[in-house]
Amino acid sequence: MSNKKASKFSFYIETLGCPKNMADSRQLRTGLRRAGMRESGTPEEADVLILNTCSFIREAQEETIDTAFEFLELKKTKQIQVGMVGCFPERFDKAVKEEIPELDFSFGARSFGTLATDILSQLGIQSETHAGGHILSAGKTQGPWSYFRIARGCSRNCAFCAIPVIRGKLTTFGASEYERQWEEEKFLSPRKIREAILVSQDTISQGMDGLREALDFFSQKEEIRWVRLQYLFPDRRMFDLLSLFDEYPKLVPYLDMPVQHASDSVLQRMNRPGASSLFNEIFSAAIEKNPAMEIRTSLITGFPGETEEEFSALVQFLETNPVHKLALFRYSHEAGTPAGDSLQDDVPENIKIERINFLRNLHLEKRQPIREALRDTTELVMLESFSGDDALARRAVDSPDIDEILFVPKSSLPENLNPGDFFVAELHTPMEYDWLGDYAGPDPLG
């Protein structure tokens, strides 16, 4: 492919893992499009397949490897180039090069600033200057929201986590970086961004001044109606952060605070500061600040040495705290992490799974009265998309891709409503995770 012009080639990016990877993929997409490449809607249509990977836990690593070999199967039937970027090759660079030699390129997670140039150089593709104008991704549906990184890396040393190894120490961003990401969005699509989701590995460590700078920037964008913070570490700065909900009307009443465990002895072995009593205080303060606030957290079962008594602390935590959304993970013993290198993975896999299932069922049981209390109430929602006879909408307390969807009959909506528009909906039937509802009126702000 040497000395070939970029405009002759198309690319497709498959993004695995967390929303932070989606922000990285946007940067890569922008670089490739500005160099003149076209973007395909499916892998089968592309000349260059790029897998943006995740390596956080074993399941993510397995998904990365499986997807890579699915891409390489396509290479057997057509002349394409296949590469891997991001967290997996950052963490397992030598193994990738030795065990998957069929890949045409691989670059780690710390190279996204120059990644488009690096890929083109590796493939011998000549960059061209794009003439400008909006670029729509063929065959791809982009919601009326987007993720924006407000920091990269993490300076904590949680015993189970490989993020500092993969992403390096915490680097906070400022207005110039937010402007760069905003310009990427405007370059890639003419759609209005109605919701900005601010993400990082450790969002609270921006500090209050840093968070205000980010919230100022995105709140001032007229088209943005909602701003959401995700991945807040549960330390005492959370009490100061709660004041931001009064300062910034666009900040949605949504608290995403992964606590990981509720046994103080397990938290110590995890090398996580804080205690279950602190988590209880933060959750109570959040609900007191705004009774409509909904809380998302995550828990890990089966950390080395986790006893029945320590597991019971997780049960007690769910029984006594208002947890509206819950992510559950079984501990993954990862080489290169403090726990992976120094502790024995001594909780059997079947026990980890049993404990996860118990917590999941308990959580569904405890949240049911909360959801029943919402039955027949009305709420402002954002229209996200259409699917068959349904309109898919979302409440402010639900984050895209991971939380609940409200299904509304498409026929009940005014004909002029489009994705990104707001309307009032009635919540009438709670399902296990999602809602059924009806159109109840127009956006009160017009």
KOLDRENLO-751650 format. One line per 5 residues: number of its first residue (from 1); their letters; for each residue x, y, z of C-alpha. Coordinates in nm, 4 decimals, decimal comma. Last residue first. Example, Ala and Ser with C-alpha at 12.3 -4.5 7.8 and 13.67 -1.06 7.14 Angstrom:
<sites>
2	sa	1,3670:-0,1060:0,7140 ~ 1,2300:-0,4500:0,7800
</sites>
This chain:
<sites>
446	glpdp	-3,9980:2,4793:2,3727 ~ -3,8737:2,5103:2,7282 ~ -4,1626:2,3027:2,8580 ~ -4,0711:2,0276:2,6075 ~ -4,4028:1,9005:2,4783
441	gaydg	-4,6510:1,6723:2,6548 ~ -4,7321:1,3331:2,7999 ~ -4,5890:1,0841:2,5473 ~ -4,6249:0,7377:2,6922 ~ -4,4159:0,4932:2,8907
436	lwdye	-4,2532:0,1544:2,9149 ~ -3,9417:0,1429:3,1265 ~ -3,6069:-0,0378:3,1388 ~ -3,4206:-0,2615:3,3882 ~ -3,6528:-0,5376:3,5054
431	mpthl	-3,9517:-0,3609:3,3514 ~ -4,1214:-0,0591:3,5072 ~ -4,4563:0,0238:3,3476 ~ -4,6177:0,3709:3,3510 ~ -4,3550:0,6377:3,3204
426	eavff	-4,5261:0,9392:3,1657 ~ -4,3159:1,1408:2,9241 ~ -4,2441:1,5106:2,8810 ~ -4,0509:1,6001:2,5685 ~ -3,6963:1,6753:2,4567
421	dgpnl	-3,5405:1,6753:2,1106 ~ -3,2014:1,5150:2,0464 ~ -3,3422:1,2566:1,8091 ~ -3,6282:1,4160:1,6164 ~ -3,9798:1,5314:1,7032
416	nepls	-4,1741:1,6926:1,4151 ~ -4,4338:1,4170:1,3834 ~ -4,5648:1,4648:1,7361 ~ -4,5170:1,1456:1,9357 ~ -4,7891:0,8887:2,0069
411	skpvf	-4,7180:0,6821:1,6933 ~ -4,3631:0,6154:1,8090 ~ -4,4951:0,4297:2,1103 ~ -4,2614:0,5149:2,4008 ~ -3,9835:0,2901:2,5306
406	liedi	-3,7802:0,4468:2,8141 ~ -3,4211:0,3287:2,8317 ~ -3,2283:0,2522:3,1486 ~ -2,8558:0,2721:3,2163 ~ -2,5306:0,1638:3,0487
401	dpsdv	-2,5402:0,2765:2,6844 ~ -2,6495:0,6331:2,7613 ~ -2,6563:0,7557:3,1233 ~ -2,9870:0,7573:3,3082 ~ -3,0843:1,0195:3,5663
396	arral	-3,1659:1,2756:3,2947 ~ -3,4268:1,0371:3,1554 ~ -3,3834:0,8575:2,8233 ~ -3,5930:0,8024:2,5141 ~ -3,6278:0,5252:2,2581
391	addgs	-3,9226:0,5740:2,0232 ~ -4,0887:0,2476:1,9369 ~ -4,2689:0,1130:1,6301 ~ -3,9488:-0,0144:1,4716 ~ -3,6560:0,1391:1,6556
386	fselm	-3,6357:0,5181:1,6748 ~ -3,3586:0,7172:1,8402 ~ -3,2479:0,9210:2,1407 ~ -3,5477:1,1330:2,2420 ~ -3,4536:1,3142:2,5613
381	vlett	-3,6798:1,2912:2,8644 ~ -3,8558:1,5322:3,1011 ~ -4,0505:1,3402:3,3628 ~ -4,4058:1,2431:3,4464 ~ -4,5203:1,0112:3,7241
376	drlae	-4,7474:0,7125:3,6619 ~ -4,5034:0,4665:3,8252 ~ -4,2147:0,6458:3,9943 ~ -4,2924:0,4989:4,3379 ~ -4,2863:0,1551:4,1767
371	ripqr	-3,9292:0,2219:4,0699 ~ -3,8152:0,2945:4,4237 ~ -4,0117:-0,0069:4,5514 ~ -3,8294:-0,2266:4,2947 ~ -3,4818:-0,1025:4,3819
366	kelhl	-3,4369:-0,3360:4,6787 ~ -3,5441:-0,6511:4,4934 ~ -3,3325:-0,5794:4,1869 ~ -3,0342:-0,5109:4,4146 ~ -3,0864:-0,8322:4,6074
361	nrlfn	-3,1014:-1,0316:4,2843 ~ -2,7805:-0,8764:4,1594 ~ -2,6081:-0,9207:4,4942 ~ -2,6933:-1,2918:4,5063 ~ -2,5849:-1,3402:4,1449
356	ireik	-2,2518:-1,1717:4,2127 ~ -2,1972:-1,3850:4,5220 ~ -2,2695:-1,7066:4,3346 ~ -2,0337:-1,5965:4,0556 ~ -1,7482:-1,5288:4,2970
351	inepv	-1,8160:-1,8606:4,4732 ~ -1,8024:-2,0464:4,1398 ~ -1,4733:-1,8753:4,0572 ~ -1,3105:-1,9998:4,3780 ~ -1,1788:-1,7289:4,6156
346	ddqls	-0,8055:-1,7820:4,6636 ~ -0,6490:-1,5625:4,3978 ~ -0,3270:-1,5430:4,5979 ~ -0,1850:-1,1992:4,6655 ~ 0,1451:-1,0334:4,5733
341	dgapt	0,1703:-0,9839:4,1968 ~ -0,1965:-0,9875:4,1050 ~ -0,2877:-0,7779:4,4066 ~ -0,0310:-0,5083:4,3265 ~ -0,1221:-0,5143:3,9554
336	gaehs	0,1254:-0,6357:3,6934 ~ -0,0428:-0,9711:3,6530 ~ -0,4204:-0,9456:3,6793 ~ -0,6386:-1,1651:3,9002 ~ -0,9927:-1,0710:3,7943
331	yrfla	-1,2388:-1,0109:4,0781 ~ -1,5986:-1,0694:3,9843 ~ -1,7656:-0,7533:3,8676 ~ -2,1054:-0,6024:3,9433 ~ -2,2391:-0,2730:3,8053
326	lkhvp	-2,5294:-0,1228:3,9994 ~ -2,7890:0,1441:3,9276 ~ -3,0366:0,2873:4,1806 ~ -2,8338:0,2325:4,4966 ~ -3,0188:0,3949:4,7872
321	ntelf	-2,8170:0,2494:5,0778 ~ -2,9164:0,0186:5,3642 ~ -2,9760:-0,3219:5,2032 ~ -2,7093:-0,2720:4,9418 ~ -2,4443:-0,1996:5,2046
316	qvlas	-2,5588:-0,4871:5,4252 ~ -2,5092:-0,7301:5,1370 ~ -2,1670:-0,5854:5,0649 ~ -2,0767:-0,6183:5,4341 ~ -2,1955:-0,9814:5,4133
311	feeet	-1,9117:-1,0406:5,1685 ~ -1,6647:-0,9469:5,4406 ~ -1,8280:-1,1922:5,6809 ~ -1,8295:-1,4645:5,4162 ~ -1,4590:-1,4027:5,3675
306	egpfg	-1,2832:-1,2172:5,0862 ~ -0,9184:-1,3291:5,1034 ~ -0,8341:-1,2225:4,7511 ~ -1,1160:-1,0105:4,6018 ~ -1,4108:-1,2362:4,5247
301	tilst	-1,6780:-0,9759:4,4577 ~ -1,6233:-0,6310:4,3094 ~ -1,8885:-0,3609:4,3425 ~ -1,9918:-0,0717:4,1188 ~ -2,1955:0,2415:4,1830
296	riema	-2,4753:0,4419:4,0264 ~ -2,6889:0,6820:4,2291 ~ -3,0069:0,8608:4,1288 ~ -3,0800:1,2121:4,2536 ~ -3,4521:1,2946:4,2721
291	pnkei	-3,4268:1,3569:4,6480 ~ -3,1738:1,6353:4,5714 ~ -2,9259:1,7596:4,8312 ~ -3,0621:1,5130:5,0882 ~ -3,0157:1,2349:4,8350
286	aasfi	-2,6550:1,3397:4,7787 ~ -2,5853:1,3817:5,1521 ~ -2,7164:1,0309:5,2209 ~ -2,4986:0,8845:4,9450 ~ -2,1926:1,0684:5,0741
281	enfls	-2,2511:0,9654:5,4355 ~ -2,3054:0,5989:5,3441 ~ -1,9849:0,6004:5,1407 ~ -1,7980:0,7473:5,4382 ~ -1,9318:0,4753:5,6683
276	sagpr	-1,8183:0,2134:5,4138 ~ -1,4638:0,3351:5,4513 ~ -1,2186:0,5610:5,2761 ~ -0,8859:0,5051:5,1103 ~ -0,8497:0,2204:4,8591
271	nmrql	-0,5484:-0,0054:4,8853 ~ -0,7567:-0,3076:4,7843 ~ -0,6358:-0,4789:5,1021 ~ -0,7608:-0,1773:5,2985 ~ -1,0925:-0,1838:5,1116
266	vsdsa	-1,1232:-0,5528:5,1982 ~ -1,0797:-0,4742:5,5706 ~ -1,3280:-0,1863:5,5507 ~ -1,5913:-0,4097:5,3949 ~ -1,8103:-0,2101:5,1579
261	hqvpm	-1,6464:-0,2859:4,8236 ~ -1,5893:-0,1377:4,4762 ~ -1,7100:0,2166:4,5731 ~ -1,7789:0,3339:4,2159 ~ -1,9377:0,6815:4,2338
256	dlypv	-2,1671:0,7869:3,9480 ~ -2,4035:1,0412:4,1014 ~ -2,6789:1,1611:3,8692 ~ -2,8896:1,4711:3,9222 ~ -2,7950:1,6278:3,5837
251	lkpye	-2,5547:1,9220:3,5668 ~ -2,7264:2,1738:3,3382 ~ -2,8259:2,3923:3,6350 ~ -2,4607:2,4411:3,7347 ~ -2,3988:2,6096:4,0698
246	dflsl	-2,6530:2,4106:4,2720 ~ -2,5295:2,0734:4,1415 ~ -2,1748:2,1960:4,2008 ~ -2,2372:2,1958:4,5767 ~ -2,2299:1,8150:4,5689
241	ldfmr	-1,8643:1,8358:4,4671 ~ -1,7684:1,9725:4,8085 ~ -1,9105:1,6627:4,9791 ~ -1,7390:1,4459:4,7164 ~ -1,4043:1,5906:4,8230
236	rdpfl	-1,4214:1,3440:5,1109 ~ -1,3269:1,0504:4,8894 ~ -1,5428:0,8207:4,6795 ~ -1,3751:0,8390:4,3357 ~ -1,6106:0,9893:4,0776
231	yqlrv	-1,6269:0,7941:3,7529 ~ -1,8864:0,9979:3,5589 ~ -2,0044:1,3589:3,5469 ~ -2,3026:1,4493:3,3282 ~ -2,3945:1,7720:3,1486
226	wriee	-2,7440:1,8127:3,0049 ~ -2,8942:2,0733:2,7701 ~ -2,5997:2,1278:2,5373 ~ -2,6939:2,3306:2,2279 ~ -2,6009:2,6592:2,3961
221	kqsff	-2,2465:2,5591:2,4811 ~ -2,1778:2,7597:2,7973 ~ -2,2424:2,4571:3,0174 ~ -1,9599:2,2732:2,8390 ~ -1,6864:2,5237:2,9200
216	dlaer	-1,8076:2,6223:3,2661 ~ -1,8427:2,2566:3,3682 ~ -1,4847:2,1838:3,2632 ~ -1,3448:2,4879:3,4418 ~ -1,5615:2,4110:3,7457
211	lgdmg	-1,4221:2,0592:3,7545 ~ -1,0667:2,1914:3,7486 ~ -1,1351:2,4373:4,0292 ~ -1,3090:2,1689:4,2363 ~ -1,0280:1,9180:4,2003
206	qsitd	-0,9537:1,7246:3,8810 ~ -0,9023:1,4355:4,1212 ~ -1,2801:1,3841:4,1361 ~ -1,2785:1,2522:3,7791 ~ -1,0448:0,9583:3,8301
201	qsvli	-1,0202:0,7465:3,5124 ~ -1,1759:1,0257:3,3108 ~ -1,5191:1,1188:3,1820 ~ -1,7400:1,4206:3,1195 ~ -2,0641:1,3323:2,9416
196	aerik	-2,1897:1,6218:2,7308 ~ -2,5592:1,6023:2,6377 ~ -2,7551:1,7789:2,3646 ~ -2,4864:1,7571:2,0998 ~ -2,6473:1,8927:1,7853
191	rpslf	-2,5695:1,6960:1,4717 ~ -2,3338:1,8400:1,2091 ~ -2,0934:1,5463:1,2453 ~ -1,7238:1,4675:1,2361 ~ -1,5825:1,8198:1,2289
186	keeew	-1,8187:1,9469:1,5005 ~ -1,7224:1,6574:1,7255 ~ -1,3510:1,7130:1,6663 ~ -1,3972:2,0849:1,7376 ~ -1,5438:1,9957:2,0766
181	qreye	-1,2467:1,7719:2,1517 ~ -1,0013:2,0496:2,0692 ~ -1,2045:2,3009:2,2714 ~ -1,1971:2,0694:2,5734 ~ -0,8195:2,0432:2,5336
176	sagft	-0,7822:2,4219:2,5263 ~ -1,0151:2,4569:2,8265 ~ -0,8078:2,2404:3,0578 ~ -0,6923:1,8832:3,1038 ~ -0,5594:1,6848:3,3975
171	tlkgr	-0,2834:1,4279:3,3667 ~ -0,3078:1,1437:3,6174 ~ -0,0217:0,8965:3,6055 ~ 0,0210:0,6429:3,3275 ~ -0,2471:0,4964:3,1018
166	ivpia	-0,1662:0,1253:3,0975 ~ 0,0310:0,0786:3,4192 ~ -0,1806:0,3364:3,6060 ~ -0,4931:0,1578:3,4722 ~ -0,3897:-0,1898:3,5907
161	cfacn	-0,6284:-0,2035:3,8859 ~ -0,6729:-0,4676:4,1560 ~ -0,4465:-0,3160:4,4232 ~ -0,5695:0,0398:4,3789 ~ -0,2606:0,2586:4,3330
156	rscgr	-0,3910:0,6059:4,2653 ~ -0,2185:0,8340:4,0182 ~ -0,4589:0,7716:3,7319 ~ -0,4413:0,8323:3,3581 ~ -0,6130:1,0940:3,1417
151	airfy	-0,8239:1,3934:3,2348 ~ -1,1370:1,5837:3,1253 ~ -1,2221:1,3412:2,8457 ~ -1,5409:1,4254:2,6589 ~ -1,8116:1,1728:2,5769
146	swpgq	-2,0905:1,2621:2,3349 ~ -2,4657:1,3063:2,3121 ~ -2,7353:1,3279:2,0434 ~ -2,6679:0,9651:1,9472 ~ -2,4540:0,8706:1,6514
141	tkgas	-2,5863:0,5956:1,4293 ~ -2,3311:0,4511:1,1906 ~ -2,4038:0,3346:0,8356 ~ -2,1705:0,5837:0,6746 ~ -2,0100:0,8070:0,9337
136	lihgg	-2,0987:1,1634:0,8472 ~ -1,8268:1,4114:0,7632 ~ -1,9092:1,7789:0,7831 ~ -1,7252:2,0227:0,5641 ~ -1,3538:2,0677:0,5117
131	ahtes	-1,1201:2,0211:0,2152 ~ -0,9267:1,7414:0,3813 ~ -0,5524:1,7720:0,3436 ~ -0,4016:1,4512:0,2127 ~ -0,1906:1,1928:0,3965
126	qiglq	0,0034:0,9372:0,1951 ~ -0,0514:0,5774:0,3014 ~ 0,2581:0,3654:0,3621 ~ 0,0779:0,1397:0,6098 ~ 0,3033:0,2233:0,9045
121	slidt	0,3053:0,5905:0,8094 ~ -0,0732:0,6032:0,7909 ~ -0,0987:0,4323:1,1284 ~ 0,1519:0,6654:1,2960 ~ -0,0143:0,9778:1,1536
116	altgf	-0,3525:0,8662:1,2865 ~ -0,1971:0,7769:1,6216 ~ -0,0156:1,1009:1,6912 ~ -0,2219:1,2233:1,9879 ~ -0,3496:0,8703:2,0500
111	sragf	-0,0033:0,7423:2,1478 ~ -0,0450:0,6619:2,5166 ~ -0,2891:0,3769:2,4608 ~ -0,0510:0,1576:2,2659 ~ 0,0051:0,1024:1,8941
106	sfdle	-0,0292:-0,2137:1,6841 ~ 0,0178:-0,2586:1,3100 ~ -0,0348:-0,5043:1,0238 ~ -0,1636:-0,7788:1,2507 ~ -0,0882:-1,1296:1,1230
101	pieek	0,1967:-1,1542:1,3751 ~ -0,0565:-1,2197:1,6530 ~ 0,1485:-1,4123:1,9108 ~ 0,4842:-1,2347:1,8939 ~ 0,3728:-0,8759:1,8273
96	vakdf	0,0776:-0,8973:2,0626 ~ 0,2833:-1,0709:2,3330 ~ 0,5493:-0,7983:2,3233 ~ 0,2968:-0,5145:2,3468 ~ 0,0833:-0,6642:2,6243
91	repfc	-0,0150:-0,3575:2,8292 ~ -0,0039:-0,0896:2,5610 ~ -0,1163:-0,3465:2,3037 ~ -0,4313:-0,4089:2,5104 ~ -0,4991:-0,0485:2,6174
86	gvmgv	-0,5160:0,1228:2,2813 ~ -0,4558:0,0119:1,9249 ~ -0,4911:-0,3026:1,7138 ~ -0,4465:-0,3299:1,3395 ~ -0,5885:-0,4999:1,0320
81	qiqkt	-0,5068:-0,4161:0,6696 ~ -0,7331:-0,5368:0,3900 ~ -0,7077:-0,7393:0,0715 ~ -1,0102:-0,9667:0,0871 ~ -1,1078:-1,3194:0,1971
76	kklel	-0,8354:-1,4114:0,4456 ~ -0,8308:-1,0588:0,5875 ~ -1,1900:-1,1056:0,6932 ~ -1,0719:-1,3816:0,9287 ~ -0,8230:-1,1307:1,0733
71	fefat	-1,1120:-0,9110:1,1838 ~ -1,2732:-1,2027:1,3688 ~ -0,9294:-1,2788:1,5140 ~ -0,9057:-0,9285:1,6583 ~ -1,2596:-0,9529:1,7940
66	ditee	-1,1784:-1,2729:1,9859 ~ -0,8555:-1,1256:2,1256 ~ -1,0262:-0,8074:2,2445 ~ -1,3209:-0,9972:2,3926 ~ -1,0789:-1,2213:2,5837
61	qaeri	-0,8942:-0,9193:2,7211 ~ -1,2208:-0,7601:2,8287 ~ -1,3254:-1,0806:3,0068 ~ -0,9880:-1,0969:3,1843 ~ -1,0091:-0,7436:3,3243
56	fsctn	-0,8900:-0,3975:3,2204 ~ -0,7487:-0,4931:2,8800 ~ -0,9631:-0,2864:2,6428 ~ -0,9041:-0,2328:2,2731 ~ -0,9495:0,0074:1,9855
51	lilvd	-0,9618:-0,2347:1,6908 ~ -0,8777:-0,0793:1,3552 ~ -0,9800:-0,2297:1,0209 ~ -0,8278:-0,0724:0,7100 ~ -0,9769:-0,1266:0,3630
46	aeept	-1,3344:-0,1067:0,4888 ~ -1,6640:-0,2380:0,3502 ~ -1,6718:-0,5647:0,5455 ~ -1,5923:-0,3867:0,8712 ~ -1,9175:-0,1892:0,8474
41	gserm	-2,0118:0,1797:0,8275 ~ -1,6990:0,2837:0,6444 ~ -1,5031:0,6023:0,7069 ~ -1,3137:0,7699:0,4231 ~ -0,9499:0,8708:0,4508
36	garrl	-0,8339:1,2254:0,3723 ~ -0,5824:1,3034:0,6469 ~ -0,8553:1,5006:0,8227 ~ -1,0622:1,1836:0,8204 ~ -0,7814:0,9803:0,9766
31	gtrlq	-0,7142:1,2382:1,2478 ~ -1,0823:1,2823:1,3274 ~ -1,1389:0,9100:1,3544 ~ -0,8407:0,8798:1,5902 ~ -0,9680:1,1562:1,8177
26	rsdam	-1,3169:1,0028:1,8126 ~ -1,1650:0,6661:1,9005 ~ -1,0055:0,8208:2,2096 ~ -1,3414:0,9592:2,3233 ~ -1,4959:0,6157:2,2683
21	nkpcg	-1,2166:0,4626:2,4755 ~ -1,3235:0,6793:2,7692 ~ -1,6709:0,5300:2,7262 ~ -1,5396:0,1941:2,8524 ~ -1,4354:-0,1194:2,6688
16	lteiy	-1,4279:-0,1987:2,2986 ~ -1,4296:0,0382:2,0024 ~ -1,4420:-0,1009:1,6488 ~ -1,2935:0,1476:1,4013 ~ -1,3529:0,1160:1,0250
11	fsfks	-1,1335:0,2655:0,7561 ~ -1,1578:0,3618:0,3907 ~ -0,8805:0,4060:0,1372 ~ -0,8331:0,5930:-0,1916 ~ -0,8554:0,9306:-0,0183
6	akkns	-0,5426:0,8433:0,1799 ~ -0,3199:0,8505:-0,1256 ~ -0,0995:0,5486:-0,1933 ~ 0,2781:0,5738:-0,1682 ~ 0,3067:0,2258:-0,0192
1	m	0,0000:0,0000:0,0000
</sites>
